[in-house]
Amino acid sequence: MKDYPDKMTPEQVRAFRDDVLNIVGQIPYGRVTTYGTIALLAGWPSHSRMVGRTLRYTPSAEHLPCHRVVNKEGRTAPGWGGQRLLLEEEGVHFKPNGHVDMSRHFWEPL
């Protein structure tokens, strides 16, 4: 795991996890946001990779719309072929390169 210059205490890790799960739960149907946006909203802008790890390794995250989280270029998670299908079912459009059309579907509550 990356050695972050601004390391978290165990209490901060728990708060970060809770914030990430709360933010993901708010992403509206048919919209997407990025790992980096979630990290920023959670107060740890340099921790976008940790957002991904949180979503992958927190059992309760399976009940959240994690499929609505993509990278900053609109790419879906590697190894999760069903993510695109879930997004398309919500009306999310993809560009010819396979990336989400972020200009149409990006959600940023800032």
C-alpha positions as CSV (number, residue, x, y, z in Angstrom):
1,M,0.0,0.0,0.0
2,K,1.2,3.5,-0.8
3,D,2.9,5.3,2.0
4,Y,0.9,8.5,2.2
5,P,2.7,11.6,3.4
6,D,-0.4,12.5,5.5
7,K,-0.9,9.2,7.3
8,M,-4.2,8.5,9.1
9,T,-4.8,7.4,12.6
10,P,-7.1,4.4,13.2
11,E,-9.8,6.8,14.1
12,Q,-9.3,8.8,10.9
13,V,-9.4,5.6,8.9
14,R,-12.8,4.7,10.4
15,A,-14.1,8.2,9.8
16,F,-12.8,8.2,6.2
17,R,-14.5,4.8,5.6
18,D,-17.8,6.1,7.0
19,D,-17.6,9.3,4.9
20,V,-16.8,7.3,1.7
21,L,-19.7,5.0,2.2
22,N,-22.0,7.9,3.0
23,I,-20.9,9.9,-0.1
24,V,-21.3,6.8,-2.4
25,G,-24.8,6.3,-1.1
26,Q,-25.7,9.8,-2.2
27,I,-24.6,9.5,-5.9
28,P,-27.9,9.9,-7.9
29,Y,-29.2,7.4,-10.3
30,G,-27.8,7.9,-13.8
31,R,-24.8,9.9,-12.5
32,V,-21.2,9.0,-11.7
33,T,-18.4,10.5,-9.6
34,T,-14.8,9.8,-9.3
35,Y,-12.6,8.3,-6.6
36,G,-10.7,11.6,-6.4
37,T,-13.9,13.6,-5.8
38,I,-15.0,11.2,-3.1
39,A,-11.6,11.5,-1.4
40,L,-11.8,15.3,-1.6
41,L,-15.3,15.4,-0.1
42,A,-14.1,13.1,2.7
43,G,-11.3,15.6,3.5
44,W,-8.4,13.5,2.2
45,P,-7.8,14.7,-1.4
46,S,-4.6,12.6,-1.9
47,H,-6.4,9.4,-1.0
48,S,-8.3,8.4,-4.1
49,R,-6.8,5.0,-4.2
50,M,-7.9,4.4,-0.6
51,V,-11.5,5.2,-1.7
52,G,-11.2,2.3,-4.2
53,R,-9.8,0.0,-1.5
54,T,-12.5,1.0,0.9
55,L,-15.2,0.2,-1.6
56,R,-13.6,-3.1,-2.5
57,Y,-12.9,-4.4,1.1
58,T,-15.8,-3.1,3.1
59,P,-18.6,-5.8,3.1
60,S,-21.4,-3.3,3.6
61,A,-20.4,-1.4,0.4
62,E,-22.0,-4.2,-1.7
63,H,-25.4,-2.6,-0.8
64,L,-24.3,0.8,-2.2
65,P,-24.2,2.1,-5.8
66,C,-20.5,1.5,-6.1
67,H,-20.9,1.0,-9.8
68,R,-21.4,4.8,-10.0
69,V,-17.7,5.4,-9.1
70,V,-15.2,5.7,-12.0
71,N,-11.8,7.2,-12.4
72,K,-11.3,10.8,-13.5
73,E,-11.2,9.9,-17.2
74,G,-14.5,8.0,-16.9
75,R,-13.0,4.5,-17.0
76,T,-14.8,1.7,-15.2
77,A,-13.0,-0.5,-12.7
78,P,-10.7,-3.1,-14.2
79,G,-12.0,-6.6,-13.9
80,W,-15.6,-5.6,-13.2
81,G,-17.3,-6.1,-16.5
82,G,-20.8,-5.7,-15.0
83,Q,-20.1,-2.1,-14.0
84,R,-20.7,-0.8,-17.5
85,L,-23.9,-2.8,-17.8
86,L,-25.2,-1.4,-14.5
87,L,-24.5,2.1,-15.6
88,E,-26.0,1.6,-19.1
89,E,-29.2,0.3,-17.4
90,E,-29.3,3.7,-15.6
91,G,-29.0,5.6,-18.9
92,V,-25.3,6.5,-18.6
93,H,-23.8,7.1,-22.0
94,F,-20.3,5.9,-23.0
95,K,-18.0,7.5,-25.5
96,P,-16.5,5.5,-28.4
97,N,-13.3,4.9,-26.3
98,G,-15.4,3.0,-23.7
99,H,-15.3,5.8,-21.0
100,V,-18.3,7.3,-19.4
101,D,-19.4,10.6,-21.0
102,M,-18.4,12.7,-17.9
103,S,-19.7,15.9,-19.4
104,R,-23.2,14.4,-19.3
105,H,-23.1,12.3,-16.2
106,F,-20.6,13.6,-13.7
107,W,-22.0,14.3,-10.2
108,E,-20.1,16.7,-7.9
109,P,-22.0,18.1,-5.0
110,L,-19.5,20.8,-4.3
